[in-house]
Amino acid sequence: AGCLYEAEDFIKNMPIEPSASVWGALLGACKIHCNIQLGEHAAECLVELEPENVGCYVLMSNIYAMAGRWDGVEKVRKIMKDRGLKKIPGCSYVELNKKVYCFLTGDRSHAQTDEIYEMLETLAGKMKEAGYAPNTT
């Protein structure tokens, strides 16, 4: 579980040049296991291949935040600002009666926003009562 350094060795010894996807996968694993040091290395390699990849910066910022390293969060956000990069808001799609609705993070423009959030609160409460505990890390 969490064999991150073995994964790094595997990547370094690949017979071909590792792609951005490979470094991104390692960076994602570093977030799961809150490994800042290896995360920084994976992020550097990923940025070298894809300097405009916003996801890389967001993942690294999240790793710093999970560890309480607010100086790191600030540093990453400054780099993003300096490079003109912006995080794309999260989006959820819901299909109802053959119509697809898109909900953006923080968007309250839907005519039935209050009813939707009320229903979500009700569902979350029922899930909690049933023993569901979300992984928020």
N, C-alpha and C positions, 0 to 999 in steps of 0.2 A: 504494500500500500504506500503510495507516494514515492516511488523509486525515481525521483526527479533527476538525481545526478547520474543514475544509470541511463536514463533517457537522454540526458545531455551527451554522455559518452557515445551512445548509439548514434546520435545526430552528427557528432564530430567525426565519427568513423564511417559515415555513409560513403559508398563509392561514388555518389553523385553529390552535387552541391545542394544542400537543403533548401527547399522552397520556403516562401513566406508562410504557407500553410503549416509546415512542420514547426517553424519557430512560433507561430500563433498557437498551435496546439500545446507546445511546451509552456508558453506564457499563460494560457488558460489553466493548465495544471498547477502552475505556480500560484495562481489566484486561489484555486481550490485549497491548496495546502499552505497558503500565506507565506510563500518563500520569496522574500524581497530580493535577496542577493542573486539568485538564479533568474528571477523575474526580470531584474534589470538587464542581465546579460541577454536573455531571450528578446527583450524589448529592443535593445540596441541592434541586435542582428536583424530583427524584423523591420525596424525603422530604416536600416541600411538598404533593405530590399524594397520596401514600400513606405517612403517617407510621408505619404499622404493618407496612410491607413489610420483613420481616426480610432478604430477599435483598439489598436495597440496602445494608444495613449490612454484611452478610457480604462482598459484593463489594468495598466500599470498604476494609474491614479487610484483605482479601486483596491489594488493590493496595498498601496501605501495607506489608504484610509482604513482598511481592515486592521492594519498594524498600528494605527494611531499616529502614523508618520505624516503629520499635516504639512510639514516642510516639503516632503516629497510630492504630496498632492498639489501644493502651490506651484512647485517647480514644473510639474507636468502641465498644469493649466496655463502657465506662462508660456511654455514652449508652444502649446497649441495656439494660443492667442498670437504669438509672434509669427507663427507660420500660417495664420489665417484659417485654422482648422476649427470646425464646430461639431459638437456631438449631435448626431441625428436623434430626434426624440423617439422613444419607444412607441411601438404601435401594436395594437391587438385587433384582429379581425374576427367578427362574429357574423354568422349567416343566420338569418331569421326569415322564414317564408320566402325563400329563394332570392333574398336581397342581402347583400354583403355590406356591413357597417364597419368603418375603421375608427378606432378610438386611439387618439394620440395621448401620450402622457401629459397630464395637466390640462387637456382640452375639455372645456365645459360648454362648448357651443351647441351641443345637441339639445333639441327642444325638450327632451325628457331626461336631462342630466340628473336632476334630483331623484327621480324615480329609479333610474339606473343605479345610482350610488346607494340608494336605500336597499335595493334588491341585492346588490353585492355585499353590503353589510350583513344582511340577513343570511345569505349563503355562507359568508365567512364564519358567522356565529354558529351555524349548524355544523359546518365542517369542524370547528373547534370542539363543539360538544361531542362529535363523533370520534374525537381523538386525533384529528389531523394537526400536526405541528409543522408549519412551513420551515424550510431551510433558508434562512435569510442572510447567510454568509456569502 
